Amino acid sequence: MSWISALAVYFVIWWLVLFAVLPFGVRTQEEEGEVILGTDRAAPAVPRMWWKLLATSLVAAVLFGAVYIAIAVFGVTLEDLVV
């Protein structure tokens, strides 16, 4: 796998993991009891985006490692994934 392909695969995995991680640990403004005027009641009270970006990067790195091993070591190709 070339480094451009590896970067593209990591990029796709990272974004997929980000959307999976975003809802974890969210407390809404309504749950906190302090709804800021002009925002939705369901908006996060404390988004903690840096924590989520770090968690996303770590999980994506582990998943990318598994994909890389499957491709580089075991020789899995797209044709092998067809059912």
C-alpha positions in Angstrom: 0.0 0.0 0.0 1.5 3.4 -1.0 1.6 6.1 1.6 -1.0 8.1 -0.3 -3.4 5.1 -0.2 -2.6 4.7 3.5 -3.4 8.3 4.2 -6.7 8.1 2.3 -7.7 5.0 4.2 -6.8 6.6 7.5 -8.7 9.8 6.6 -11.9 7.8 5.8 -11.6 5.7 9.0 -10.9 8.8 11.1 -14.1 10.6 9.8 -16.2 7.4 10.4 -14.9 7.0 13.9 -15.5 10.7 14.6 -19.2 10.4 13.9 -19.3 7.4 16.1 -17.5 9.1 19.0 -19.4 12.4 18.9 -22.4 11.4 20.9 -20.4 9.8 23.8 -20.6 11.7 27.0 -22.9 14.4 25.7 -24.9 16.3 28.3 -27.4 18.7 26.7 -28.0 22.2 27.9 -31.5 21.1 29.0 -30.1 18.4 31.2 -27.6 20.9 32.7 -30.5 23.3 33.4 -28.8 26.2 31.6 -30.1 26.8 28.1 -28.3 29.6 26.4 -30.7 32.0 24.6 -30.7 31.4 20.8 -29.4 27.8 21.0 -31.3 24.5 20.8 -32.1 22.8 24.1 -30.4 19.7 22.8 -27.1 21.5 22.1 -24.2 20.1 24.1 -23.5 22.0 27.4 -19.8 21.1 27.3 -18.8 19.7 23.9 -15.2 18.5 25.0 -14.1 18.4 21.3 -10.4 18.0 22.1 -11.1 14.9 24.1 -13.3 13.5 21.2 -10.6 14.4 18.6 -8.0 12.6 20.6 -10.2 9.5 21.2 -11.1 9.5 17.5 -7.4 9.6 16.5 -6.5 6.8 18.8 -9.4 4.5 17.8 -8.8 5.3 14.1 -5.1 4.5 14.5 -6.0 1.1 16.0 -8.5 0.3 13.2 -6.1 1.5 10.5 -3.4 -0.8 12.0 -5.8 -3.7 11.6 -6.6 -2.7 8.1 -3.0 -2.2 7.2 -2.0 -5.6 8.6 -4.9 -7.3 6.7 -3.7 -5.7 3.5 0.1 -5.8 3.8 0.6 -9.0 5.8 -2.4 -11.2 4.8 -2.8 -9.8 1.3 -6.5 -9.1 1.6 -7.8 -7.3 -1.6 -11.2 -5.8 -2.5 -11.9 -8.9 -4.5 -11.6 -11.0 -1.4 -14.3 -8.9 0.3 -16.9 -9.7 -2.4 -19.5 -12.1 -1.1 
